[in-house]
């Protein structure tokens, strides 16, 4: 269920299957590095549309060609299935434009 906090086993399984993501301060964390600022900003624009549709928004920032992403679900006080889904969608976008 999306609104339940992930178990330790679910977190370990996700990280094992998605090794570009890590756990930092009870959040899923990944740094995306693109070829330039325009590509990084394009990634953010595409990810923003998905985040808005799912009503689940990342904590992120952009410096030149790097986008740093942290995902957590505030209503459960940690990581949930919503974060796993958004992380996978972000990976798909990045894979397509990198």
Order of alpha helices (4+ residues) and beta strands (2+ residues): alpha-beta-beta-alpha-beta-beta-alpha
